[in-house]
Amino acid sequence: MPNPAAVFRPADTPPDPPLSIGPYRLPNRVFSAPMAGVTDLPWRRLARRLGAGHCVSEMVASRAELRASRKTSLRMSHDGEPGPIAAQLVGVDPDEMAAAAHANVDAGAQIIDINMGCPAKKVCNRWAGSALMQDEALAVRIVDAVVRAMQPRGVPVTLKMRTGWCNEQRNAPSLAHAAQEAGVALVVVHGRSREQGYGGQAEYDTIAEIKRRLRIPVVANGDIDSAAKAREVLRATGADAVMIGRAALGRPWLPGHIARALSDGVEPPLPGVAEQGRWLLEHLRAHHDHYGAAGIGSARKHVGWAVARLPGGATFRAQFNTLAEPQAQLDAVAGFFDTLPADDPAPTPWAHAA
């Protein structure tokens, strides 16, 4: 018998119609947020296999001289990634952004996403990311340039933004409307200003206002960490979909879990520890394959997030961080999960780790 608190709609309620981005019909309405250093190719492939309705790449710098770097080339890689493939671009020059969009489509991208939401100082100090919300005229010129560049190729363009640069200047509704008129196919809004960073609580009134103003799909992002929260945010905003960010750190299965709950109307059981262990080992092998020796260091954060709330997780994380060989990392993860009760569910609530 399902827990009444986990029932989201009566059994006879018809399912939501499919959501599309341009010509691409998505399998569900729960997206994985682009997160630098997190949602790389191995992460996206696993998240999609486990049910995420849409995944967007880590942000790719628009500057042409950076494309030859190993970091950027890995971020532009889409080997074996299920479509539709979405690449997120960050930059401040309209012509550079248009050229970068072409380069990323040549590398396999099918959707281009424009970053106007990143709050990181190193991005905003260059007037990119959420800093663009301070200059609406430039922001719209960038959107227009990218949309015009992609139209002949039939590539839809989406936009991710915050509510504004600061709490007193929540200009997301006007900028989202201007982006729609310039031709973007979908807008994602994180319910915080850049000033907030990731602090405090996300607010959804601004997202609701944007949804009322726009004809195109609007996606709500911010503090969504469970199926119940996703349903609450969808009701509060009228949004067409939700995007899961920090709650999915170490849990690439979470967007798919939430999607199944929203689709079925009842939240399914959380994955057991043994299942989590299998997925983590799959992710770790793919991570090593993708990055080579460099993946030994970057794997530590993914494993750390995955075990953070498991019994003995903190101790294991400290031990794991001393390992310097791929096979040693794999053996350690397998051994750790062998010590845990296989049927225990994932702990809740999910951590908003940083």
N, C-alpha and C positions, 0 to 999 in steps of 0.2 A: 504494500500500500504506500503510495507516494506521500511524502511529507506535505501537508497543505500549504506550508509556507513556500514550498518549491514549485507549486503549480501556478503557471503564469496566465493561462487562459482556459476557458471551457473546451472540452474535447471536440465540440462541433464547430469551433471557430475556424474559418477558412485560413489557410496559410497566406502570408504576405506574398504578393506577386514578385517575380524575380527583379533584381536590380541590375542595371547595365551601366557601363562606362563606355560611351560611344557604341561601337558595334559589339562590345564584349559583355556577355551575360555572366554575372557572377553566381557562384553556387549558393551563397548566403550573404547575410548583411552584417557579418562581424569581421572587421578588418584588423590586421596587425599594423601597428604604427611603425613608421621608419625611425630607427634609433641608431645613431652613430656608434660603431663599435659593438653592436648587438645583432641587428637584423641583417647579417651578411648572407651570402648565398647558402651556406649549409643550414643556417637557422631558418631561412625562408622556405627552403625545400621541405624541411621537416614540418614546419608549421602548416604549410599547405597540405601535406600528406595527412596531417592530423586534424584537418577540417577548417583552417582559416579560410574565410571567403575571399580575401584579397590581401596581398602583401606588397609593401613598397620598399625599395632598396634603401640602404644607407644613403645619406646625401653625398652627391658627387659634385666636386668643385667644377665650375664652368670654365675656368681658365685653361686655355689650350695647352700651355706649357706643362701643366700638371698631369696631362693624360698619359704621358709616357712613364710616370712614376708607378712603382709596384702597387702602392696603396690604392691609387685611383684605378689602375687596370683591374685589380681584384674586385673593387667595388662595381666596376662596369661589367663584370663577368656574370653570365646567366646560364652557364652550362647545366643542362638537365632541369632547369627551373620550369615548373608548369606555368602556362599562360593564364590570363594575360600578364605579361611582365611589365612592371612599373618601375621606372628609374626616377629618383628624386634629384633635382638640380638645385644648387645654391650659387648665387652670384648677384652682381649689382649692375652689370652692363647688359642692356637688351640684346645687342648684337652678339656678344659672347654667349649669352644664354641660348639664343636661337641656334648658334653654331654647335653648342654643347648638346642641344636636343638632337640635332642631326647625328652627331657622333654617337650618342647613346642609342638611337634607333638603329644605326648601322651595326652596333654591338649586340642588338637583339631586343632592345626595349620596344614595347608595343603601346605603352602609355607613358607620358611625361608628367611628372608631378613637380610643382614649383614650391620651394621651401620659403615660406614667410612666417615660420613659427619657431625656428631654433632660437633659444634664449642665450646660448653660450657666448661669453664675452669675446672669444677669439673670432666668432662669426659676426657678431653685432658690431664689433669695433671696425669691421670693414664695410659696415652699413648693409650687410646681407642678413638673411634670416628674418627674424622678427623686427630688426631695425628698419626694414623697408616699410613697415607700417607707419613710420613717421613721415614718409614721403610718398603720399598716395599717387602723385603724378608719375613718379619713377616706377612705382610698383605696377601701375596700370600699363606703362610703356613696356615693361618686361613681359607682362602677361600677353599683351598684344603681339609683341615680337615673336614670342614662342608659339602662340596659337597660329599666327600667319605662316610661320616656318613649317608647322606640322600639318596644316590643312591639306596641302597637295599630296601628302603621304598618307592621309587618312588616319593620323595618330591623334587620339584625344589627349587633352591637357587638363590636369587637375591642379588644385591649389590647396596647400595646407597652411593655416594661419592661426594666430591667437586672437583674443578678443580686442587687443590693442597694445600699444607700447606701454601704457601705464593705466592704472585704474581710472584715472580722470579722463582718459582719452580712449574710450572703447569705440574705435572707428571701424570695427570689423563689419558691421552691417553695410555701411556705405561702400567699403572696399570690396566686399563680397559681391554686391550688386554690380559694381563697375567691372569686376572680373567676369561675371556672368555675361554682361553685355559685350565684353571683349571676346567671348567664345569659350570660356572654360566649361568643361563637361560636368564637374563635381567639385564641391568645396568641403574640406574638412576643417573643423574649428575646435581647437583646444580651449576649454573654458577658463583660461587664465590669461592675464596680461603678461607681457615680457617682464614687467616689474616684479611680478609674483614669482617668476621662475617656476619651481615645482612646489613652492610653499603654500600653506593655507589650503583651502578647499576650492575645487573648481566650481564655477557658477554656470548655470545653464540657461538663464534668462536671455543672455545675448545670443546664444545659439538658437533659441526659440524665435527671437526676433528675426534673425537671418533666414530661418526656414519660412517664416511668414512672407518675407520679401522676395524670395527666389523661386524660380521655376525649376531649376536644376536640382539634383539630389544634394542634400546636406548631411554630413556625417559628424556625429558628436564624439568628442574625445575629452578625456580628463577624469581620473579617479574611478574608472569603470573596472572593477576587479572581480565581479561575479555576475551570474545570470540575473539575479534579482536586481542588482544595481543597473545592469544594462537595460532591463525592462523599465525600471524607474526613469532612467534618463531618456529613453525613447518616448515614454509618455509625457515627460516634462517638456521636451523640446519639439516633439513632432518630427524628429530627424528620421532620415531614411535608413540609417545604419549607425553602428557604433564602431569606434576604433579603440583597440586595447594597446596600451603602452607599457608602463613600468610594471604593472601587475603580471605581465608575461615574462619578466626576466627569470630565466631558469625554467620556465614553464611554456615552451612552445605549443603545448597541448591546450592551453587555456582558451585561446580564441575559438578553436573547434568545439571545446566543451560548452562554451557559452552559446555558440551557434546551434548546437544540437538542442540545448535547453529551450531556446527561443522558438525553434522550429517545432519541437514536439509538444511544447507547452508545459512540460515537466522536466525538472533538472535531473539528468542521469547521475548515477553514482560517480563519485570522483575516482580517477585512476588510482589503482593500488600501487604500493611502493615498488613491487617487482616490475610492473609495467613502466613506471617512471624510470627505473634503472635501465631497462632495455632501450628506452628512447634516449636517455642520456648517453649511453654507450654508442648508439647509432650516430648521435650528434657529434660526439667526440671523435669518432673515426672520420666522419666527413670533414670536420674541422681540421684535423691533421692533414688529410688529403689536399684540402684547399690551400692551406697556408704553408705546408712543409714545416721546417724547423721553427719558424716564427710562431706557429700555432701552439707550441708548447706553453709559451707564456700567456697568450691570449685565451687559451682554453680555461685558465684558472678562474677567471671571473664567471664564466658560464657554469662551471662545476660548483663554484662557491654559491652562486644564486640557487642552483638546483637543490643543494643539500642544506641550505641555511636553516630551515625549520624542521629538518628531520632529526631524530634522536642521535646525538653525537656528531651532528653536522659541523659545529664550530671546530671541534677537535680534528675531525677528518679534514676540513678545509685547510687548517694550518699544516697538517702533514702533506696534503696533496700539493701545496704550494712549494714544497721543497723538491718535488720530482722534476727531473730534467730530460726524461726520455718518453717518447710517445707510448711505447708498450707498458712502461711503468705506470703511466697515468691510466691507461685502460685497465690494467690489472688491479690498480688501487680502487677504481670506481666499482668494478665488478665485485671485489672483495668486500667493500663497504656495504653494498646493497645486499650481499649474501648474509650479512649479520642482522638485517632488519626483517620484521614480520612481513611476509610477502603481500598480505591482503590489506594491510593498513592503508587507509586513503591518504591522499595528499593533505597536509595540515592546512587549516584555514584560521584566520583570514590570510590572504596572500600578501606577502610583504611588498611594499613599495621600495625595494632596495635601490640604491643609486650606484 
